[in-house]
Amino acid sequence: MRTPVVCPFNPGSDTVPEIWAGRREELDDWHQVLRPRRLAGRAERGRTILGEPGTGKSCLVNRISEEARHQGDWTTGQLRIPRGTDPLRRLARALVDLARQAGLTTAREHSVTALIRRVEKIAAAGVSLSLRDAQAPEPYTDLTDLLIEIGRSALRARNTMVLIHLDEVQNIDDDDVRSQLLVALGDALTHEETVQAPGGYSFSRVLPLAVYLTGLPEFAEMAGARTGATFARRFKTTVLEAISDEDLEMALEPFVADGWEVPDDQGGLTRISMHPDARRAIIQLSCGEPFLFQLAGEQAWNAGTSEVITERQAFRGWERAADAAETHVERILQRLPTREREFLDAMVALPAESRTLSAIAEEAGYAKSSQAGPTSQRLDVVRGIIQRRGRGKVYRFRNRAVEALLATDWPYEERA
C-alpha cells in the first residue's frame, strides 16, 4: 500500500535514502581509487567534501561508510562536531572504540595499552589535558600514534580499511585546535610502514587509512589560511554542486519502468508506479538539489494512495513543500556576505547570455570589473554557487535553486 510508512524518499538530514541520485564520481572515487590504492599501500590523500546546506555531503559519506562496513572495513561512522566543542575529544572516543574493534585493548604490548590509556584521558579531558600536564605529549601526537596502531591492525587483518568521518568541520573555529586535528590525521595518512615481503626483503607502504571531512564551503579557507600547502597536499577538496537532470531521471527510472515494491494490505507485495509526467515535475521542481529532490518525491508520494503517482499529485504535494523549499534556499542566501549577495542579484538582472564579469560588475555598480573578481571567485571556487566557463565567458548558476528563487516565481510558480 502507498502510505507514508513505506515511502522510499527521505529528506531527513544525513539519512541515506532508498532513492539515491547522482554523486557517481565521488562514490567511484572511494571504490575505484581511494580504497584500492590505500589497501595496496599507495599514497592517497584524505578527502574533504564541502557544499552548501542540502547538497548531500554528509549523506554521501554516510553511504560510503555504510558500504565500507558491509565490506568488512572498520569505520567511525559520522562524527559530528558541534560548535564550541573539542574535536580532539570526539576523535579520541571514536579511536578508542576502533581500538577495541581491532583487538588492541587486549594487546600484551605495554606501549600499546599505555597509548590507549593516554587517548582515553584525551577523550575525557580534550585539549585541556596538555594544559594540566606540561610534561605529557601533545594530545594530537597520541591520536596519530593510536590511529597508526589501528592501521597496523587493519593491515594484519588483510583487505580491511579504516575510515574516519568528521562532519560539520566548519564548526572547529579554534585555529590551534583545527591545526592539531589536521596534523594528527595528516601524519597518520602519510605514515609509511616498513613491512617484510615473502621473499625476505622489506619495503615501505602507507597504512589502509582513509579520512573524510565534510562541512560547509568556508572550511577550505579556514584550513588553508593556517596550514596552506600542507592541507592541500594531505586532503583533496571537492565542492558539491547540483545533481544533473539525467541523474535524477535515472534515480526515478525504477518507478517509471517497473514500479516500486511495497507491502500490500493482504500480506503480499504490490508495486507503486510513477507517470513520466510526474517524474518530469519532480525533477523540474527540485532544481537538482538532493534535499529538494527527496522533499518533492516524499510529498508526491504522500499526495495520494493510488498505485500510480500522477503529475497532479506531484504538483499538489509540492504545494505543501514550497514553504520548506523557500526556507532552504533562503538559508543559503542569508549566509552570504553583502557583496556576494549583490553580485548574485546583479547576475539575475542580466540575460543569461550577457552575464560576463564586466557586465555584472557594471550592473552591481563597480567602477572596474576587477573589483568584482574576488567576489566572483568566492562564489565559484569556495561556495560552488556560480561557475565561469573560460576567460571572458559568461557566468552560469551551479546552484539552480538559488537562480530559480532569485529569477523566477519558484517555488510558488503556477503549474505549466
NUSEMI-182872 format. One record per residue (C-alpha): residue number from 1; residue in one letter; x, y, z. Coordinates in nm, 4 decimals. Layout:
NUSEMI-182872
KOLMAR  seq  type         X         Y         Z
KOLMAR  NUM     a         X         Y         Z
...
***
This chain:
NUSEMI-182872
KOLMAR  seq  type         X         Y         Z
KOLMAR    1     m    0.0000    0.0000    0.0000
KOLMAR    2     r    0.1143    0.3536   -0.0717
KOLMAR    3     t    0.1382    0.5015    0.2747
KOLMAR    4     p    0.3891    0.7372    0.4404
KOLMAR    5     v    0.5255    0.4426    0.6394
KOLMAR    6     v    0.6797    0.2806    0.3307
KOLMAR    7     c    0.7744    0.5999    0.1445
KOLMAR    8     p    1.1237    0.5467   -0.0051
KOLMAR    9     f    1.2011    0.9197   -0.0196
KOLMAR   10     n    1.3613    1.0782    0.2852
KOLMAR   11     p    1.4568    1.4464    0.3050
KOLMAR   12     g    1.5901    1.3969    0.6570
KOLMAR   13     s    1.9346    1.5392    0.7258
KOLMAR   14     d    2.2245    1.2947    0.6731
KOLMAR   15     t    1.9938    0.9972    0.6137
KOLMAR   16     v    2.0905    0.7660    0.3278
KOLMAR   17     p    1.7674    0.7455    0.1240
KOLMAR   18     e    1.6436    0.4410   -0.0638
KOLMAR   19     i    1.6073    0.6527   -0.3783
KOLMAR   20     w    1.9659    0.7570   -0.4482
KOLMAR   21     a    2.0533    1.0121   -0.7154
KOLMAR   22     g    2.3910    1.1025   -0.8642
KOLMAR   23     r    2.7279    1.1505   -0.6907
KOLMAR   24     r    2.8674    0.8670   -0.9020
KOLMAR   25     e    3.2058    1.0351   -0.9326
KOLMAR   26     e    3.2513    1.0580   -0.5557
KOLMAR   27     l    3.1271    0.7022   -0.4966
KOLMAR   28     d    3.3552    0.5675   -0.7695
KOLMAR   29     d    3.6441    0.7591   -0.6147
KOLMAR   30     w    3.6031    0.5521   -0.2977
KOLMAR   31     h    3.5513    0.2173   -0.4671
KOLMAR   32     q    3.7972    0.2530   -0.7547
KOLMAR   33     v    4.0660    0.4928   -0.6310
KOLMAR   34     l    4.0884    0.5669   -0.2596
KOLMAR   35     r    4.0116    0.2263   -0.1107
KOLMAR   36     p    4.2101    0.0088   -0.3565
KOLMAR   37     r    4.5130    0.2387   -0.3542
KOLMAR   38     r    4.5347    0.2596    0.0247
KOLMAR   39     l    4.4848   -0.1171    0.0532
KOLMAR   40     a    4.7715   -0.1605   -0.1929
KOLMAR   41     g    4.9937    0.0614    0.0202
KOLMAR   42     r    4.9919    0.3516   -0.2254
KOLMAR   43     a    4.9698    0.7095   -0.1023
KOLMAR   44     e    4.6321    0.8766   -0.1446
KOLMAR   45     r    4.5124    1.1966    0.0204
KOLMAR   46     g    4.2240    1.2332    0.2602
KOLMAR   47     r    3.9006    1.3687    0.1167
KOLMAR   48     t    3.7242    1.6939    0.2047
KOLMAR   49     i    3.3646    1.7067    0.0765
KOLMAR   50     l    3.2155    2.0542    0.1071
KOLMAR   51     g    2.8915    2.2140   -0.0041
KOLMAR   52     e    2.6083    2.4458    0.0848
KOLMAR   53     p    2.3268    2.3074    0.3055
KOLMAR   54     g    2.1174    2.0472    0.1264
KOLMAR   55     t    2.3807    1.9290   -0.1221
KOLMAR   56     g    2.4014    1.5892    0.0489
KOLMAR   57     k    2.7660    1.5958    0.1566
KOLMAR   58     s    2.7169    1.4171    0.4893
KOLMAR   59     c    2.4652    1.1779    0.3353
KOLMAR   60     l    2.7186    1.0926    0.0629
KOLMAR   61     v    2.9932    0.9995    0.3082
KOLMAR   62     n    2.7427    0.8165    0.5279
KOLMAR   63     r    2.6643    0.5988    0.2265
KOLMAR   64     i    3.0354    0.5413    0.1640
KOLMAR   65     s    3.0797    0.4498    0.5301
KOLMAR   66     e    2.7778    0.2173    0.5165
KOLMAR   67     e    2.9151    0.0386    0.2105
KOLMAR   68     a    3.2575    0.0173    0.3744
KOLMAR   69     r    3.1103   -0.1571    0.6790
KOLMAR   70     h    2.9368   -0.4078    0.4523
KOLMAR   71     q    3.2799   -0.4865    0.3041
KOLMAR   72     g    3.4209   -0.5534    0.6497
KOLMAR   73     d    3.6013   -0.2221    0.6948
KOLMAR   74     w    3.6330   -0.0510    1.0318
KOLMAR   75     t    3.4543    0.2857    1.0408
KOLMAR   76     t    3.3877    0.5535    1.2991
KOLMAR   77     g    3.0566    0.6469    1.1456
KOLMAR   78     q    2.9597    1.0136    1.1323
KOLMAR   79     l    3.1448    1.2146    1.3982
KOLMAR   80     r    2.9500    1.5402    1.4080
KOLMAR   81     i    3.1383    1.8341    1.5585
KOLMAR   82     p    2.9011    2.0832    1.7276
KOLMAR   83     r    3.0152    2.4429    1.7613
KOLMAR   84     g    3.2156    2.5125    2.0750
KOLMAR   85     t    3.3119    2.1504    2.1413
KOLMAR   86     d    3.6552    1.9876    2.1338
KOLMAR   87     p    3.7019    1.7798    1.8163
KOLMAR   88     l    4.0061    1.6049    1.9629
KOLMAR   89     r    3.7882    1.4565    2.2376
KOLMAR   90     r    3.5331    1.3420    1.9800
KOLMAR   91     l    3.8016    1.1794    1.7685
KOLMAR   92     a    3.9697    1.0255    2.0724
KOLMAR   93     r    3.6490    0.8500    2.1817
KOLMAR   94     a    3.5997    0.7138    1.8303
KOLMAR   95     l    3.9589    0.5892    1.8093
KOLMAR   96     v    3.9278    0.4085    2.1422
KOLMAR   97     d    3.6178    0.2330    2.0057
KOLMAR   98     l    3.8087    0.1378    1.6892
KOLMAR   99     a    4.0971    0.0132    1.9025
KOLMAR  100     r    3.8566   -0.2207    2.0805
KOLMAR  101     q    3.7243   -0.3421    1.7447
KOLMAR  102     a    4.0818   -0.4018    1.6316
KOLMAR  103     g    4.1581   -0.6015    1.9461
KOLMAR  104     l    4.4188   -0.3544    2.0683
KOLMAR  105     t    4.2642   -0.3170    2.4137
KOLMAR  106     t    4.3682   -0.6751    2.4888
KOLMAR  107     a    4.7166   -0.6347    2.3430
KOLMAR  108     r    5.0067   -0.7578    2.5533
KOLMAR  109     e    5.2438   -0.4811    2.4470
KOLMAR  110     h    5.2763   -0.2326    2.7317
KOLMAR  111     s    5.3376    0.0544    2.4905
KOLMAR  112     v    5.0051   -0.0050    2.3147
KOLMAR  113     t    4.7988   -0.0325    2.6328
KOLMAR  114     a    4.9705    0.2776    2.7717
KOLMAR  115     l    4.8906    0.4632    2.4491
KOLMAR  116     i    4.5230    0.3662    2.4713
KOLMAR  117     r    4.5087    0.4876    2.8317
KOLMAR  118     r    4.6525    0.8234    2.7256
KOLMAR  119     v    4.3961    0.8560    2.4472
KOLMAR  120     e    4.1194    0.7656    2.6932
KOLMAR  121     k    4.2366    1.0620    2.9012
KOLMAR  122     i    4.2134    1.2835    2.5935
KOLMAR  123     a    3.8586    1.1558    2.5383
KOLMAR  124     a    3.7774    1.2696    2.8904
KOLMAR  125     a    3.9688    1.5983    2.9045
KOLMAR  126     g    4.0470    1.7009    2.5458
KOLMAR  127     v    4.2972    1.9757    2.4721
KOLMAR  128     s    4.2863    2.0883    2.8357
KOLMAR  129     l    4.4900    1.7779    2.9169
KOLMAR  130     s    4.8111    1.9338    2.7869
KOLMAR  131     l    4.7456    2.2483    2.9900
KOLMAR  132     r    4.7372    2.0475    3.3142
KOLMAR  133     d    5.0440    1.8344    3.2381
KOLMAR  134     a    5.3285    2.0201    3.0708
KOLMAR  135     q    5.5421    1.7035    3.0663
KOLMAR  136     a    5.2876    1.4990    2.8699
KOLMAR  137     p    5.2991    1.4751    2.4909
KOLMAR  138     e    5.0659    1.6988    2.2950
KOLMAR  139     p    4.7275    1.5205    2.2688
KOLMAR  140     y    4.7296    1.5192    1.8885
KOLMAR  141     t    5.0501    1.3120    1.8761
KOLMAR  142     d    4.8856    1.0349    2.0787
KOLMAR  143     l    4.5873    1.0408    1.8423
KOLMAR  144     t    4.8243    0.9974    1.5488
KOLMAR  145     d    5.0056    0.7117    1.7214
KOLMAR  146     l    4.6830    0.5275    1.8056
KOLMAR  147     l    4.5480    0.5735    1.4539
KOLMAR  148     i    4.8727    0.4263    1.3215
KOLMAR  149     e    4.8363    0.1270    1.5561
KOLMAR  150     i    4.4779    0.0760    1.4363
KOLMAR  151     g    4.6043    0.0950    1.0788
KOLMAR  152     r    4.8647   -0.1702    1.1546
KOLMAR  153     s    4.5934   -0.3982    1.2915
KOLMAR  154     a    4.3863   -0.3438    0.9768
KOLMAR  155     l    4.6928   -0.4276    0.7690
KOLMAR  156     r    4.7334   -0.7558    0.9565
KOLMAR  157     a    4.3618   -0.8303    0.9099
KOLMAR  158     r    4.4106   -0.8008    0.5303
KOLMAR  159     n    4.1751   -0.6298    0.2878
KOLMAR  160     t    4.0432   -0.4089    0.5680
KOLMAR  161     m    4.0260   -0.0303    0.5621
KOLMAR  162     v    3.9900    0.2140    0.8498
KOLMAR  163     l    3.7542    0.5010    0.7634
KOLMAR  164     i    3.7301    0.8186    0.9734
KOLMAR  165     h    3.4445    1.0634    0.9035
KOLMAR  166     l    3.4383    1.4038    1.0736
KOLMAR  167     d    3.1287    1.6116    0.9934
KOLMAR  168     e    3.0438    1.9813    1.0369
KOLMAR  169     v    3.4158    2.0630    1.0386
KOLMAR  170     q    3.3442    2.4328    0.9776
KOLMAR  171     n    3.2409    2.4447    1.3443
KOLMAR  172     i    3.6045    2.3993    1.4511
KOLMAR  173     d    3.6694    2.7713    1.4899
KOLMAR  174     d    3.9782    2.7483    1.7132
KOLMAR  175     d    4.2755    2.7791    1.4772
KOLMAR  176     d    4.5152    2.5914    1.7062
KOLMAR  177     v    4.2783    2.3007    1.7663
KOLMAR  178     r    4.1952    2.2775    1.3954
KOLMAR  179     s    4.5652    2.2707    1.3125
KOLMAR  180     q    4.6302    1.9948    1.5679
KOLMAR  181     l    4.3416    1.7882    1.4335
KOLMAR  182     l    4.4542    1.8180    1.0715
KOLMAR  183     v    4.8136    1.7385    1.1634
KOLMAR  184     a    4.7065    1.4346    1.3673
KOLMAR  185     l    4.5047    1.2962    1.0773
KOLMAR  186     g    4.7522    1.4005    0.8094
KOLMAR  187     d    5.0526    1.2484    0.9873
KOLMAR  188     a    4.8715    0.9152    1.0137
KOLMAR  189     l    4.7753    0.9276    0.6453
KOLMAR  190     t    5.1326    0.9925    0.5344
KOLMAR  191     h    5.2975    0.7500    0.7784
KOLMAR  192     e    5.4994    0.4846    0.5985
KOLMAR  193     e    5.5267    0.1387    0.7489
KOLMAR  194     t    5.8172   -0.0945    0.6760
KOLMAR  195     v    5.6900   -0.4459    0.6034
KOLMAR  196     q    5.8544   -0.7743    0.5137
KOLMAR  197     a    5.7816   -0.9349    0.1778
KOLMAR  198     p    5.7632   -1.3156    0.1372
KOLMAR  199     g    6.0981   -1.3041   -0.0448
KOLMAR  200     g    6.2718   -1.1770    0.2655
KOLMAR  201     y    6.3199   -0.8163    0.1582
KOLMAR  202     s    6.1472   -0.5162    0.3142
KOLMAR  203     f    5.9658   -0.2208    0.1623
KOLMAR  204     s    5.7665    0.0825    0.2741
KOLMAR  205     r    5.3938    0.1355    0.2307
KOLMAR  206     v    5.1201    0.3548    0.3731
KOLMAR  207     l    4.8571    0.2097    0.6039
KOLMAR  208     p    4.4968    0.1293    0.4969
KOLMAR  209     l    4.3545    0.4502    0.6419
KOLMAR  210     a    4.1017    0.6903    0.4881
KOLMAR  211     v    3.9782    1.0219    0.6264
KOLMAR  212     y    3.6703    1.2123    0.5099
KOLMAR  213     l    3.5965    1.5662    0.6292
KOLMAR  214     t    3.2549    1.7133    0.5471
KOLMAR  215     g    3.1209    2.0614    0.6062
KOLMAR  216     l    3.0293    2.3996    0.4656
KOLMAR  217     p    3.2439    2.5574    0.1924
KOLMAR  218     e    3.4195    2.8091    0.4164
KOLMAR  219     f    3.6150    2.5279    0.5836
KOLMAR  220     a    3.8571    2.5191    0.2896
KOLMAR  221     e    3.9519    2.8802    0.3581
KOLMAR  222     m    3.9658    2.8254    0.7328
KOLMAR  223     a    4.2028    2.5307    0.6953
KOLMAR  224     g    4.4077    2.6743    0.4116
KOLMAR  225     a    4.4670    3.0044    0.5878
KOLMAR  226     r    4.6615    2.8302    0.8659
KOLMAR  227     t    4.8070    2.5177    0.7077
KOLMAR  228     g    4.8172    2.6312    0.3442
KOLMAR  229     a    5.0029    2.3944    0.1159
KOLMAR  230     t    5.0204    2.1273    0.3874
KOLMAR  231     f    4.6411    2.0958    0.3909
KOLMAR  232     a    4.6279    2.0812    0.0103
KOLMAR  233     r    4.8959    1.8112   -0.0006
KOLMAR  234     r    4.7145    1.5938    0.2500
KOLMAR  235     f    4.3480    1.6492    0.1588
KOLMAR  236     k    4.1728    1.6633   -0.1772
KOLMAR  237     t    3.8789    1.9045   -0.1674
KOLMAR  238     t    3.5554    1.8623   -0.3627
KOLMAR  239     v    3.2759    2.1214   -0.3610
KOLMAR  240     l    2.9449    1.9538   -0.4447
KOLMAR  241     e    2.7059    2.1147   -0.6898
KOLMAR  242     a    2.3588    2.0367   -0.8203
KOLMAR  243     i    2.2765    1.6886   -0.9488
KOLMAR  244     s    2.2072    1.6690   -1.3213
KOLMAR  245     d    1.8559    1.6102   -1.4517
KOLMAR  246     e    1.9848    1.2937   -1.6196
KOLMAR  247     d    2.0944    1.1505   -1.2832
KOLMAR  248     l    1.7586    1.2389   -1.1297
KOLMAR  249     e    1.5808    1.0664   -1.4175
KOLMAR  250     m    1.7903    0.7541   -1.3609
KOLMAR  251     a    1.7087    0.7589   -0.9892
KOLMAR  252     l    1.3358    0.7576   -1.0660
KOLMAR  253     e    1.3574    0.5085   -1.3525
KOLMAR  254     p    1.2624    0.2085   -1.1300
KOLMAR  255     f    0.9309    0.3832   -1.0551
KOLMAR  256     v    0.8528    0.4506   -1.4198
KOLMAR  257     a    0.9771    0.1237   -1.5679
KOLMAR  258     d    0.8862   -0.1407   -1.3090
KOLMAR  259     g    0.7220    0.0253   -1.0107
KOLMAR  260     w    0.8486    0.0400   -0.6530
KOLMAR  261     e    0.7753   -0.2714   -0.4484
KOLMAR  262     v    0.5879   -0.2218   -0.1198
KOLMAR  263     p    0.3786   -0.4451    0.1103
KOLMAR  264     d    0.0071   -0.4610    0.0349
KOLMAR  265     d   -0.2804   -0.4972    0.2826
KOLMAR  266     q   -0.3112   -0.8715    0.2161
KOLMAR  267     g    0.0314   -0.9674    0.3469
KOLMAR  268     g    0.1807   -0.9742   -0.0013
KOLMAR  269     l    0.3566   -0.7237   -0.2253
KOLMAR  270     t    0.2429   -0.4658   -0.4772
KOLMAR  271     r    0.4151   -0.2003   -0.6879
KOLMAR  272     i    0.3763    0.1766   -0.6935
KOLMAR  273     s    0.4487    0.3319   -1.0330
KOLMAR  274     m    0.5191    0.6888   -1.1392
KOLMAR  275     h    0.3870    0.8517   -1.4543
KOLMAR  276     p    0.6645    1.0066   -1.6678
KOLMAR  277     d    0.4948    1.3456   -1.6319
KOLMAR  278     a    0.5160    1.3147   -1.2531
KOLMAR  279     r    0.8856    1.2327   -1.2799
KOLMAR  280     r    0.9361    1.5363   -1.5011
KOLMAR  281     a    0.7558    1.7575   -1.2485
KOLMAR  282     i    0.9617    1.6333   -0.9531
KOLMAR  283     i    1.2858    1.6923   -1.1431
KOLMAR  284     q    1.1763    2.0382   -1.2546
KOLMAR  285     l    1.0714    2.1471   -0.9059
KOLMAR  286     s    1.3763    2.0161   -0.7184
KOLMAR  287     c    1.6328    2.2084   -0.9305
KOLMAR  288     g    1.9000    1.9429   -0.8843
KOLMAR  289     e    1.9180    1.9850   -0.5058
KOLMAR  290     p    1.9321    1.6476   -0.3235
KOLMAR  291     f    1.7282    1.7751   -0.0280
KOLMAR  292     l    1.4620    1.9267   -0.2544
KOLMAR  293     f    1.4524    1.6122   -0.4681
KOLMAR  294     q    1.3788    1.3972   -0.1635
KOLMAR  295     l    1.1271    1.6545   -0.0384
KOLMAR  296     a    0.9426    1.6702   -0.3715
KOLMAR  297     g    0.9394    1.2914   -0.4001
KOLMAR  298     e    0.8136    1.2459   -0.0449
KOLMAR  299     q    0.5296    1.4938   -0.0886
KOLMAR  300     a    0.4304    1.3463   -0.4259
KOLMAR  301     w    0.4150    1.0017   -0.2638
KOLMAR  302     n    0.2067    1.1309    0.0266
KOLMAR  303     a   -0.0329    1.3255   -0.2003
KOLMAR  304     g   -0.2389    1.0170   -0.2833
KOLMAR  305     t   -0.2923    0.6454   -0.2290
KOLMAR  306     s   -0.3304    0.5227   -0.5872
KOLMAR  307     e   -0.0875    0.2756   -0.7413
KOLMAR  308     v    0.0369    0.5407   -0.9859
KOLMAR  309     i    0.1929    0.8700   -0.8775
KOLMAR  310     t    0.0495    1.1268   -1.1170
KOLMAR  311     e    0.1695    1.4684   -1.2292
KOLMAR  312     r   -0.1242    1.6253   -1.0487
KOLMAR  313     q   -0.0206    1.4569   -0.7245
KOLMAR  314     a    0.3396    1.5732   -0.7740
KOLMAR  315     f    0.2293    1.9361   -0.8010
KOLMAR  316     r   -0.0241    1.9031   -0.5192
KOLMAR  317     g    0.2446    1.7607   -0.2948
KOLMAR  318     w    0.4814    2.0416   -0.3895
KOLMAR  319     e    0.2271    2.2983   -0.2733
KOLMAR  320     r    0.2781    2.1595    0.0765
KOLMAR  321     a    0.6565    2.1564    0.0341
KOLMAR  322     a    0.7013    2.5036   -0.1166
KOLMAR  323     d    0.7483    2.6874    0.2139
KOLMAR  324     a    1.0176    2.4428    0.3245
KOLMAR  325     a    1.1859    2.4726   -0.0163
KOLMAR  326     e    1.1921    2.8512    0.0041
KOLMAR  327     t    1.3302    2.8432    0.3579
KOLMAR  328     h    1.6011    2.6011    0.2492
KOLMAR  329     v    1.7300    2.8282   -0.0292
KOLMAR  330     e    1.6856    3.1467    0.1743
KOLMAR  331     r    1.9122    2.9924    0.4360
KOLMAR  332     i    2.1858    2.9598    0.1736
KOLMAR  333     l    2.1431    3.3223    0.0677
KOLMAR  334     q    2.1364    3.4506    0.4255
KOLMAR  335     r    2.4823    3.3042    0.4852
KOLMAR  336     l    2.6315    3.5196    0.2095
KOLMAR  337     p    2.8156    3.8459    0.2801
KOLMAR  338     t    2.6540    4.1561    0.1310
KOLMAR  339     r    2.8932    4.1806   -0.1656
KOLMAR  340     e    2.8290    3.8201   -0.2683
KOLMAR  341     r    2.4521    3.8620   -0.2467
KOLMAR  342     e    2.4724    4.1827   -0.4512
KOLMAR  343     f    2.6779    4.0000   -0.7146
KOLMAR  344     l    2.4059    3.7347   -0.7485
KOLMAR  345     d    2.1324    3.9975   -0.7681
KOLMAR  346     a    2.3253    4.1689   -1.0476
KOLMAR  347     m    2.3641    3.8361   -1.2270
KOLMAR  348     v    1.9945    3.7582   -1.2351
KOLMAR  349     a    1.9163    4.1103   -1.3543
KOLMAR  350     l    2.1029    4.0315   -1.6780
KOLMAR  351     p    2.0043    3.7947   -1.9591
KOLMAR  352     a    2.1775    3.4585   -1.9216
KOLMAR  353     e    2.3923    3.5125   -2.2317
KOLMAR  354     s    2.5151    3.8533   -2.1053
KOLMAR  355     r    2.6449    3.7507   -1.7634
KOLMAR  356     t    3.0118    3.8374   -1.8152
KOLMAR  357     l    3.2198    3.9721   -1.5284
KOLMAR  358     s    3.2294    4.3211   -1.6788
KOLMAR  359     a    2.8525    4.3302   -1.7296
KOLMAR  360     i    2.7822    4.2007   -1.3790
KOLMAR  361     a    3.0283    4.4485   -1.2274
KOLMAR  362     e    2.8609    4.7363   -1.4113
KOLMAR  363     e    2.5155    4.6188   -1.3015
KOLMAR  364     a    2.6377    4.5956   -0.9407
KOLMAR  365     g    2.7811    4.9482   -0.9540
KOLMAR  366     y    3.1528    4.8703   -0.9521
KOLMAR  367     a    3.3866    5.1218   -1.1159
KOLMAR  368     k    3.6003    4.8422   -1.2620
KOLMAR  369     s    3.5293    4.4769   -1.3330
KOLMAR  370     s    3.8423    4.3773   -1.1404
KOLMAR  371     q    3.6706    4.4946   -0.8211
KOLMAR  372     a    3.4163    4.2145   -0.8635
KOLMAR  373     g    3.6817    3.9493   -0.9298
KOLMAR  374     p    3.7416    3.8303   -0.5699
KOLMAR  375     t    3.3666    3.8097   -0.5057
KOLMAR  376     s    3.3030    3.6062   -0.8192
KOLMAR  377     q    3.5911    3.3751   -0.7316
KOLMAR  378     r    3.4499    3.3059   -0.3846
KOLMAR  379     l    3.1050    3.2330   -0.5252
KOLMAR  380     d    3.2647    2.9984   -0.7782
KOLMAR  381     v    3.5587    2.8211   -0.6154
KOLMAR  382     v    3.4615    2.8383   -0.2469
KOLMAR  383     r    3.0814    2.8172   -0.2483
KOLMAR  384     g    3.0090    2.6427   -0.5762
KOLMAR  385     i    2.7048    2.8622   -0.6415
KOLMAR  386     i    2.8165    3.0004   -0.9787
KOLMAR  387     q    3.0685    2.8987   -1.2439
KOLMAR  388     r    3.2645    3.0798   -1.5109
KOLMAR  389     r    3.3482    2.8854   -1.8230
KOLMAR  390     g    3.6806    3.0078   -1.9602
KOLMAR  391     r    3.8359    3.3531   -1.9849
KOLMAR  392     g    3.5864    3.6125   -2.0982
KOLMAR  393     k    3.2988    3.3647   -2.0925
KOLMAR  394     v    2.9674    3.4135   -1.9184
KOLMAR  395     y    2.8851    3.3027   -1.5659
KOLMAR  396     r    2.6171    3.0463   -1.5003
KOLMAR  397     f    2.4486    2.9247   -1.1822
KOLMAR  398     r    2.5690    2.5912   -1.0492
KOLMAR  399     n    2.3056    2.6094   -0.7761
KOLMAR  400     r    1.9907    2.6134   -0.9866
KOLMAR  401     a    1.7634    2.6504   -0.6834
KOLMAR  402     v    1.9320    2.9799   -0.5947
KOLMAR  403     e    1.8835    3.1006   -0.9514
KOLMAR  404     a    1.5201    2.9871   -0.9511
KOLMAR  405     l    1.4412    3.1695   -0.6264
KOLMAR  406     l    1.6091    3.4930   -0.7381
KOLMAR  407     a    1.4957    3.4981   -1.1007
KOLMAR  408     t    1.1526    3.3289   -1.1095
KOLMAR  409     d    0.8401    3.2679   -0.9024
KOLMAR  410     w    0.9796    2.9343   -0.7796
KOLMAR  411     p    0.8866    2.7619   -0.5535
KOLMAR  412     y    0.5350    2.9076   -0.5858
KOLMAR  413     e    0.5231    2.9116   -0.9654
KOLMAR  414     e    0.1989    2.8095   -1.1292
KOLMAR  415     r    0.1774    2.4656   -1.2818
KOLMAR  416     a    0.2619    2.4796   -1.6526
***
